[in-house]
């Protein structure tokens, strides 16, 4: 249980056991009252039946007309009454004085008789009282007032029965109900605590494991003991630790790779700058300046790539969308790598499609995508290999396909190649974010970037963008706000 008293066990005990206890307490009290009322009602019915029986005897007798006849008949009835051991019968005078009693003892004339007073005041000549006698015994008493034919009071009969046995029976029932209630509460408590413990122990383990993961221990794992939701949560935390560990490793590799990528051009620039500073002939100076310019451009490109990645991560990248000639940008990107391919003794084969339709997009960003993909294709293609660049069009999309005959991507790495920091081949230079940036840019244009590869065969990257004609025909096809806005503005101007 939590030290602050707000743990799951405490909340469960208060919410569940507390509610069950309240329900059982109300139920026991209600049932106890019902049992007592039922017992008392039964006794009352028996007493009322006996009183009616005596009244019938009085009516069927010799036709009593006065108090004397009433006393004579009731005396005979009381003397022969068979249930003297269970109840007491009294004959009362019209003044309320006890004349005859079935016990054979002198009546206690000081005993209050509220039932007799109620009977005198009642319209049906009947009164009932439940209370304690002067002796402390709890009893139920009923009184029937007897009148002559003229309606004048000639006497009363009173039945008194002890309630101690009924109360004992009621107490037994109440104790039985209380015992059953306590058993239910104990059963719920122990079974609930066992269930809560089966949850709390794994939760505490998960909490401790999560804290270790938060401190950077991504190798820790939770042992799964049960195949239920808790087990699934354990698997999820283990998977999270694995993903975080992989992400941490990719981040470290990325930092190492970027550090190397930054250090290499900086080393070259510094070395040639020192050489030129010491003095050099024209040929050496031109060569050195060429290296410094190339390495500075390489360094600038890497920094720009990092800045683009930062913009994408923070959602600050914005597209400058226009209706553009995709073919012209693809031509320029291919031209940029023509000399490099020859220098590296690789073939860059370009199948130009002169009928390629315009698209809506950011000229600089899409050129960046083509440059990034072609650069990757050349990097991963061995000497003597070929990189194929082509384009095609359907009524809905324009596709650019860049295929190489390089080393390919192993199947286990293929699902992750578009993730940030991920590098399938650590031996090839690069930051590991170029493909992730390219994929994000294509998605911002409402398109897709598909990577297909087979190890030792080659890789094919297919860039699909919505065709300009399709967007102009149905602006609802566009998911990117920037493109949708410019397409709708162009359609509005066309209609005007």
Secondary structure, DSSP 8 states (H G I E B T S, - for coil): --TTS-SHHHHHIIIIIHHHHHHHHHHHHHHHHHHHHHHHHHHHHHHHHHHHHHHHHHHHSS---SHHHHHHHHHHHHHT-TTTTT-EEEEE-TTS-EEEETT-S---TTS--HHHHHHHHSTTSEEEEEEE-TTS-EEEEEEEEEE-TTS-EEEEEEEEEE-HHHHHHHHHHHHHHHHHHHHHHHHHHHHHHHHHHHHHHHHHHHHHHHHHHHTT-TT-------SSHHHHHHHHHHHHHHHHHHHHHHHHHHHHHHHHHHHHHHHHHHHHHHHHHT---HHHHHHHHHHHHHHHHHHHHHHHHHHHHHHHHHT-----EEEE-HHHHHHHHHHHTHHHHHHTT-EEEEE--TT---EEEEHHHHHHHHHHHHHHHHHTS-TT-EEEEEEEE-SSEEEEEEEE-SS---HHHHTTTTSTT--S-TTS-S-S-HHHHHHHHHHHTT-EEEEEEETTTEEEEEEEEEBHHHHHH-GGG--SHHHHHHHHHHHHHHH-
